[in-house]
Amino acid sequence: TEEQLEIEQRKLRKLEEKLCMSVEEFLAKYRSLRDSMRKGMAARTEMVEANLRLVISIVKKYMNRKGRTSSPRRPHGRLTSKPRCRCSRPARGPLFSPKGA
């Protein structure tokens, strides 16, 4: 109805005053920002994928060093060297070594 139309027009005028720009300008800037965000996300995704490919290629080169072709030195899932018990000394407790037994 006409009353609802007037109410909506008032709301638009208040919004224009609050934003200091017309609704058309606001929508144009919004669309531009949305497009820029999409391009940025696409660039980010592309960069992450490229970085992953680089990491994989470096790992493959490292794995093929010194005649090792398939299996890594450490089991899967363990990235750091954990201390292992070399021997047990009953009086003083176990002796730990970071290089293993």
LINZI-V667960 format. One record per pair of residues at least 24 apart in sequence whose ideal C-beta (glycine too) atoms are under 8 Angstrom apart, sorted by the first residue. I is the first residue (numbers start at 1). GAP is how many residues later the second one is. Records with the same first field share a line. If there is no record, write none. Layout:
# LINZI-V667960
I = GAP + GAP
This chain:
# LINZI-V667960
none
